[in-house]
Amino acid sequence: MAKPMDITTSKRKARPARIRVSLRNEIKGVFLFRYNQKTWPFTLLLGIFFAIFAAIAFIQFKRIHIAGIKNISDLGGMLFQSFWLIGWSVGVVILGGLTLLLLLAGEQIARIYEDRLIHRSRLWPLWITSEYDLSAIKDVVCKNGEINFSYGDGMVALGGNLSSYEAERVVALIQKRAGDAPHTQETPEPVPPPSLAAPAPEPTIAENSPEQTSASSFLLIAANLVPLGGVIFFGWDLGGLMLLFWSESAVVGFYNILKLAVVGRLAAIFTIPFFIGHFGAFMSAHFMFIYYVFIQSGHDSGAAAGLSIVLQGVFKPLLPALAALFISHGVSFWTNFLGQKEYAGKKTEQQMMEPYKRIFIMQLTLIFGGWLLLLLNSPLPALLLLIILKTIVDLRAHRKEHAAAQKLNTQKMFLQ
């Protein structure tokens, strides 16, 4: 006789055959056990953490004074605090939700009805019912007052702190009813003989795939040529260029929010606010750095000219170039990320950090180039060289990103 599998060593939790939610508890079937969960120690600990996180969020919220913004420094500080608060609030919501769930969690009731094991958990005022087919239940054991059994390719644990007598009765009932349940004999699929033909070569893809990214690459180059026209025909200076390239980082972050919604699905409810929080705080600090190092010397200060006048003066000339960059990245998102299914196989944490790789390389190039131009008093040839250098770095990162995603998709298709 084969030794029963110790299913407690399995880490995979099995999914029930059916899950439903109702407002009342059904009492049909053979009673197995009733168990009242004792979660108050963990609930108290979570509640303390929730109170601490919520208090910090409240103090931070009280410190934000929109009416007191008079200059760029005040605006940058307010934006940094606001974005930080958004990211921090994700933790507050998670801790509060877990605390509430544990407070509302109540009794567990298990019954056998017809050919199913019915398990109900109370989450006041709802009853969450999980159903397991008895014919698929195997290796029923009791460990430390908890009923465990294998189900499908995983394991299920029900109840807790049952007495030895009660546990033996429940195990015997489940084993008897599971043995009486009709089992369907699975017929193994015939294994085809190995092919004598030579295996197909593994598909390869070049690091740069111009046939897949030609449209988005062309638009990216065209969008980067708009600042070139601004320098030649409209006299844009170094500060305007640095601010435009900062704005492009904001565009990249905007489209990354859409990508997170596709990759994360339901989890995006939490990942998007968290990304907005830390990326927004980074962009706020970055904006103040760009403004005070490369822009303020050529414009009136916010205190003297008024904040709205300063913002209009520095952003209004850049709107055509910013619109071109927005369209360029939008076409890339539509044709490559959605059209070529670059989201397939991506993880949320990977997508969340994707913008930083590109932004850090681009901004390091621009900052060192910008400092060099400051030393040279921003001559026109040097400005044009900076735009060309930025375009090359940006295009290389763009093509490398999409080539890597396409290679991953090709490998997955080959394995399937």
C-alpha positions as CSV (number, residue, x, y, z in Angstrom):
1,M,0.0,0.0,0.0
2,A,1.4,3.4,-1.0
3,K,2.2,5.8,1.7
4,P,-0.1,8.8,1.8
5,M,1.6,12.0,0.6
6,D,2.5,14.5,3.3
7,I,0.6,17.4,1.7
8,T,1.6,19.8,4.4
9,T,5.0,20.1,2.6
10,S,3.3,21.5,-0.5
11,K,3.4,25.3,-0.8
12,R,0.8,25.6,-3.6
13,K,-2.7,26.4,-2.5
14,A,-5.4,24.7,-4.5
15,R,-8.3,26.6,-6.1
16,P,-11.8,25.4,-5.2
17,A,-14.1,24.2,-7.9
18,R,-16.5,27.0,-7.3
19,I,-16.6,30.2,-5.2
20,R,-19.7,32.3,-4.4
21,V,-20.8,35.0,-2.1
22,S,-24.2,35.3,-0.3
23,L,-25.8,37.2,2.6
24,R,-27.0,34.1,4.4
25,N,-25.6,30.8,5.6
26,E,-27.0,27.7,4.1
27,I,-27.4,24.7,6.5
28,K,-27.9,21.8,4.0
29,G,-25.8,18.7,4.2
30,V,-23.8,16.7,6.8
31,F,-22.2,18.9,9.4
32,L,-18.4,18.5,9.7
33,F,-17.1,21.3,12.0
34,R,-17.5,24.9,13.1
35,Y,-14.4,26.9,13.9
36,N,-14.2,30.5,15.3
37,Q,-11.0,32.2,14.2
38,K,-8.9,33.9,17.0
39,T,-7.1,36.6,15.1
40,W,-7.2,39.4,17.6
41,P,-3.4,39.4,18.4
42,F,-2.5,39.8,14.7
43,T,-5.4,42.2,14.2
44,L,-4.2,44.4,17.1
45,L,-0.6,44.4,15.6
46,L,-1.9,45.4,12.2
47,G,-4.1,48.0,13.8
48,I,-1.2,49.6,15.5
49,F,0.8,49.8,12.3
50,F,-2.2,51.2,10.5
51,A,-2.6,53.9,13.1
52,I,1.1,54.9,12.8
53,F,1.0,55.0,9.0
54,A,-2.3,56.9,9.0
55,A,-1.0,59.5,11.6
56,I,2.1,60.1,9.5
57,A,-0.1,60.6,6.4
58,F,-2.4,63.0,8.2
59,I,0.6,65.1,9.5
60,Q,2.0,65.2,6.0
61,F,-1.4,66.2,4.6
62,K,-1.6,69.1,7.1
63,R,1.8,70.4,6.0
64,I,0.7,70.8,2.4
65,H,-0.4,74.4,1.9
66,I,-1.4,75.2,-1.7
67,A,-2.4,78.7,-0.9
68,G,1.1,79.5,0.3
69,I,2.8,78.8,-3.0
70,K,4.6,81.9,-4.2
71,N,7.5,80.7,-6.3
72,I,9.1,77.7,-8.0
73,S,10.7,76.5,-4.7
74,D,7.3,76.4,-3.0
75,L,5.7,74.7,-6.0
76,G,8.4,72.0,-6.1
77,G,8.2,71.4,-2.4
78,M,4.4,71.1,-2.5
79,L,4.5,68.7,-5.5
80,F,7.1,66.5,-3.8
81,Q,5.1,66.3,-0.6
82,S,1.9,65.5,-2.5
83,F,3.4,62.7,-4.5
84,W,5.1,61.3,-1.5
85,L,1.8,61.3,0.3
86,I,0.2,59.4,-2.6
87,G,2.8,56.7,-2.5
88,W,2.6,56.5,1.3
89,S,-1.2,56.3,1.2
90,V,-1.0,52.9,-0.6
91,G,0.5,51.4,2.5
92,V,-2.2,53.1,4.7
93,V,-4.9,51.6,2.5
94,I,-3.4,48.1,2.5
95,L,-2.9,48.1,6.3
96,G,-6.4,49.4,6.9
97,G,-7.9,46.9,4.5
98,L,-6.2,44.0,6.2
99,T,-7.1,45.2,9.6
100,L,-10.8,45.6,8.6
101,L,-10.8,42.1,7.0
102,L,-9.5,40.5,10.2
103,L,-12.0,42.4,12.3
104,L,-14.9,41.2,10.1
105,A,-13.6,37.7,9.8
106,G,-15.7,35.3,11.8
107,E,-16.5,31.6,12.0
108,Q,-15.8,28.8,9.5
109,I,-18.4,26.1,8.8
110,A,-17.8,23.0,6.8
111,R,-20.4,20.5,5.5
112,I,-20.8,17.7,3.0
113,Y,-23.7,18.2,0.6
114,E,-24.3,15.6,-2.2
115,D,-20.9,15.2,-4.0
116,R,-19.3,18.4,-2.7
117,L,-17.4,19.6,0.4
118,I,-18.8,23.0,1.3
119,H,-16.7,25.4,3.3
120,R,-18.1,28.8,4.3
121,S,-16.2,31.7,5.9
122,R,-18.0,34.6,7.4
123,L,-16.8,38.1,6.5
124,W,-19.5,40.1,8.1
125,P,-22.1,40.5,6.7
126,L,-21.2,38.2,3.9
127,W,-20.7,34.4,3.6
128,I,-17.9,33.3,1.2
129,T,-18.6,29.7,0.1
130,S,-15.9,27.5,-1.4
131,E,-16.9,24.2,-3.0
132,Y,-14.7,21.2,-3.5
133,D,-15.6,18.1,-5.6
134,L,-15.3,15.0,-3.3
135,S,-14.1,12.9,-6.2
136,A,-10.9,15.1,-6.5
137,I,-10.1,15.1,-2.7
138,K,-7.2,12.8,-1.7
139,D,-4.9,12.2,1.2
140,V,-7.0,13.6,4.0
141,V,-5.1,14.2,7.2
142,C,-5.3,16.3,10.3
143,K,-2.2,18.3,11.4
144,N,-2.4,20.3,14.6
145,G,-6.1,20.5,14.6
146,E,-6.3,21.6,10.9
147,I,-7.8,19.5,8.1
148,N,-5.5,19.1,5.1
149,F,-6.1,17.4,1.8
150,S,-4.7,17.4,-1.7
151,Y,-6.9,18.8,-4.4
152,G,-5.9,19.0,-8.0
153,D,-2.3,20.2,-8.2
154,G,-2.3,21.8,-4.8
155,M,-3.4,21.5,-1.2
156,V,-6.3,22.8,1.0
157,A,-6.2,23.6,4.7
158,L,-9.5,24.1,6.6
159,G,-10.4,24.8,10.2
160,G,-8.0,25.0,13.1
161,N,-7.5,23.8,16.7
162,L,-10.0,20.9,16.3
163,S,-9.9,18.4,19.1
164,S,-8.4,14.9,18.3
165,Y,-11.9,13.3,18.5
166,E,-13.5,15.9,16.3
167,A,-10.6,15.8,13.8
168,E,-10.8,12.0,13.5
169,R,-14.5,12.2,12.9
170,V,-14.1,14.8,10.2
171,V,-11.3,12.9,8.4
172,A,-13.3,9.7,8.5
173,L,-16.4,11.4,7.1
174,I,-14.5,13.1,4.2
175,Q,-12.6,9.9,3.4
176,K,-15.8,7.8,3.3
177,R,-17.7,10.3,1.2
178,A,-14.8,10.9,-1.1
179,G,-14.4,7.2,-1.6
180,D,-18.1,6.8,-2.4
181,A,-18.1,9.7,-4.9
182,P,-18.0,8.7,-8.5
183,H,-14.5,9.0,-10.0
184,T,-13.9,9.5,-13.7
185,Q,-11.2,7.4,-15.2
186,E,-8.8,9.7,-17.2
187,T,-7.5,8.2,-20.4
188,P,-3.9,9.3,-21.0
189,E,-3.3,11.0,-24.3
190,P,-1.2,8.9,-26.7
191,V,2.4,10.1,-26.9
192,P,3.3,10.7,-30.5
193,P,6.5,9.0,-31.7
194,P,9.6,11.2,-31.9
195,S,10.0,12.8,-35.2
196,L,12.9,11.8,-37.4
197,A,13.1,15.1,-39.0
198,A,15.7,17.6,-37.9
199,P,14.4,19.9,-35.1
200,A,13.4,23.3,-36.3
201,P,16.1,26.0,-35.5
202,E,15.3,28.2,-32.7
203,P,14.0,31.6,-33.9
204,T,16.4,34.4,-33.5
205,I,15.9,38.1,-33.5
206,A,18.4,40.8,-33.9
207,E,19.0,43.2,-31.0
208,N,17.7,46.0,-33.1
209,S,14.6,45.1,-35.1
210,P,13.9,48.0,-37.5
211,E,11.1,46.2,-39.2
212,Q,9.1,46.2,-36.0
213,T,10.0,49.6,-34.7
214,S,10.6,51.6,-37.8
215,A,7.4,53.7,-37.5
216,S,7.9,54.5,-33.8
217,S,11.7,55.1,-34.4
218,F,11.0,57.4,-37.2
219,L,8.5,59.4,-35.1
220,L,11.0,59.5,-32.2
221,I,13.6,61.0,-34.5
222,A,11.1,63.5,-35.9
223,A,10.0,64.5,-32.4
224,N,13.7,65.1,-31.4
225,L,14.2,67.3,-34.5
226,V,11.5,69.7,-33.3
227,P,13.9,71.1,-30.6
228,L,16.5,71.4,-33.4
229,G,14.1,73.8,-35.2
230,G,13.5,75.6,-31.9
231,V,17.2,76.3,-31.4
232,I,17.8,77.4,-35.0
233,F,14.6,79.4,-35.7
234,F,13.3,80.5,-32.4
235,G,16.4,80.9,-30.3
236,W,15.8,78.3,-27.6
237,D,18.5,78.3,-25.0
238,L,19.9,75.6,-22.8
239,G,17.3,76.0,-20.1
240,G,14.5,75.5,-22.5
241,L,16.0,72.4,-23.9
242,M,16.6,70.9,-20.5
243,L,13.1,71.6,-19.4
244,L,11.7,70.0,-22.6
245,F,13.8,66.9,-22.0
246,W,12.5,66.9,-18.4
247,S,8.9,67.1,-19.8
248,E,9.6,64.1,-22.0
249,S,10.4,62.1,-18.9
250,A,7.0,63.1,-17.6
251,V,5.5,61.8,-20.9
252,V,7.3,58.5,-20.4
253,G,5.9,58.2,-16.9
254,F,2.4,58.9,-18.2
255,Y,2.5,56.1,-20.7
256,N,4.1,53.8,-18.1
257,I,1.0,54.3,-16.0
258,L,-1.1,52.9,-18.9
259,K,1.4,50.0,-19.3
260,L,1.1,49.2,-15.6
261,A,-2.7,49.0,-16.0
262,V,-2.2,46.4,-18.8
263,V,0.4,44.4,-17.0
264,G,-0.9,44.6,-13.5
265,R,-4.6,44.3,-14.2
266,L,-6.4,44.2,-10.8
267,A,-3.2,44.8,-8.9
268,A,-2.8,48.1,-10.8
269,I,-5.2,49.5,-8.2
270,F,-2.3,49.6,-5.8
271,T,0.7,49.6,-8.1
272,I,-0.3,52.7,-10.1
273,P,-0.7,55.1,-7.1
274,F,2.6,53.7,-5.7
275,F,4.3,54.4,-9.0
276,I,2.7,57.9,-9.3
277,G,4.0,58.6,-5.7
278,H,7.7,57.7,-6.2
279,F,7.9,58.8,-9.8
280,G,6.2,62.1,-9.1
281,A,8.4,62.8,-6.2
282,F,11.5,62.1,-8.3
283,M,10.2,64.4,-11.1
284,S,9.4,67.2,-8.6
285,A,13.0,67.2,-7.2
286,H,14.3,66.9,-10.7
287,F,12.3,69.9,-11.9
288,M,13.7,72.1,-9.2
289,F,17.2,71.0,-10.0
290,I,16.7,71.7,-13.7
291,Y,15.1,75.1,-13.0
292,Y,17.6,76.5,-10.5
293,V,20.7,75.2,-12.4
294,F,19.8,75.8,-16.0
295,I,16.8,78.1,-16.2
296,Q,16.6,80.7,-13.4
297,S,19.6,82.7,-14.6
298,G,17.9,83.5,-17.8
299,H,14.4,84.3,-16.4
300,D,12.7,86.3,-13.8
301,S,12.4,84.6,-10.4
302,G,9.0,83.3,-9.3
303,A,8.9,85.8,-6.4
304,A,9.4,88.8,-8.6
305,A,7.3,88.0,-11.7
306,G,4.7,85.7,-10.2
307,L,4.5,82.0,-10.4
308,S,2.0,81.7,-13.2
309,I,3.9,84.1,-15.4
310,V,7.2,82.2,-14.8
311,L,5.6,78.9,-15.7
312,Q,3.9,80.3,-18.9
313,G,7.2,81.9,-19.9
314,V,9.2,78.7,-19.7
315,F,6.6,76.1,-20.9
316,K,4.6,77.9,-23.6
317,P,7.4,78.0,-26.2
318,L,7.9,74.2,-25.7
319,L,4.3,73.1,-26.3
320,P,4.8,72.1,-30.0
321,A,7.8,70.0,-29.2
322,L,6.1,68.5,-26.2
323,A,3.1,67.6,-28.3
324,A,5.4,65.9,-30.8
325,L,7.0,63.9,-28.1
326,F,3.7,62.9,-26.6
327,I,2.5,61.7,-30.0
328,S,5.7,59.8,-30.7
329,H,5.6,57.9,-27.4
330,G,1.9,57.3,-27.9
331,V,2.5,55.7,-31.3
332,S,5.2,53.5,-29.7
333,F,2.8,52.5,-27.0
334,W,0.0,51.6,-29.4
335,T,2.1,49.8,-32.1
336,N,4.7,48.1,-30.0
337,F,3.4,47.6,-26.5
338,L,-0.2,46.8,-27.5
339,G,0.2,45.8,-31.1
340,Q,3.3,43.6,-30.7
341,K,2.1,42.4,-27.3
342,E,5.2,43.5,-25.5
343,Y,3.2,43.3,-22.2
344,A,3.2,39.5,-22.4
345,G,5.4,37.9,-19.8
346,K,6.2,41.2,-18.1
347,K,6.0,41.5,-14.3
348,T,4.6,44.5,-12.5
349,E,7.8,45.3,-10.7
350,Q,9.8,45.1,-13.9
351,Q,7.4,47.5,-15.7
352,M,7.4,49.8,-12.7
353,M,11.2,50.3,-12.9
354,E,11.3,50.5,-16.8
355,P,11.1,54.3,-17.1
356,Y,14.1,54.9,-14.8
357,K,16.5,52.9,-16.9
358,R,15.9,55.2,-19.9
359,I,15.6,58.4,-17.9
360,F,18.8,58.0,-15.9
361,I,20.9,57.3,-19.0
362,M,19.3,60.2,-20.9
363,Q,19.5,62.7,-18.0
364,L,23.1,61.9,-17.2
365,T,24.0,62.6,-20.8
366,L,22.0,65.8,-20.8
367,I,23.3,67.1,-17.4
368,F,27.0,66.5,-18.2
369,G,26.4,68.0,-21.7
370,G,24.5,70.9,-20.2
371,W,27.3,71.8,-17.7
372,L,29.7,71.7,-20.6
373,L,27.6,74.2,-22.5
374,L,27.4,76.4,-19.5
375,L,31.1,76.6,-19.5
376,L,31.1,77.4,-23.2
377,N,28.4,80.1,-22.8
378,S,25.8,78.0,-24.8
379,P,27.0,78.5,-28.4
380,L,24.6,77.4,-31.1
381,P,26.8,74.5,-32.4
382,A,27.1,73.1,-29.0
383,L,23.3,73.2,-28.5
384,L,22.8,71.4,-31.8
385,L,25.4,68.8,-30.7
386,L,23.5,68.2,-27.5
387,I,20.3,67.6,-29.3
388,I,21.9,65.1,-31.7
389,L,23.6,63.3,-28.8
390,K,20.3,63.1,-26.9
391,T,18.5,61.7,-30.0
392,I,21.2,59.0,-30.5
393,V,21.0,57.9,-26.8
394,D,17.2,58.1,-26.8
395,L,16.8,56.1,-30.1
396,R,19.3,53.4,-28.9
397,A,17.4,52.9,-25.6
398,H,14.1,52.9,-27.5
399,R,15.1,50.2,-30.0
400,K,16.9,48.1,-27.3
401,E,13.8,48.1,-25.1
402,H,11.5,46.9,-27.9
403,A,14.0,44.4,-29.2
404,A,14.3,42.8,-25.8
405,A,10.5,42.6,-25.5
406,Q,10.1,41.1,-28.9
407,K,12.8,38.5,-28.3
408,L,11.0,37.4,-25.1
409,N,7.7,37.0,-27.0
410,T,9.4,35.0,-29.7
411,Q,11.0,32.7,-27.2
412,K,7.6,32.1,-25.5
413,M,5.9,31.3,-28.8
414,F,8.7,28.9,-29.6
415,L,8.3,27.1,-26.3
416,Q,4.6,26.8,-26.8
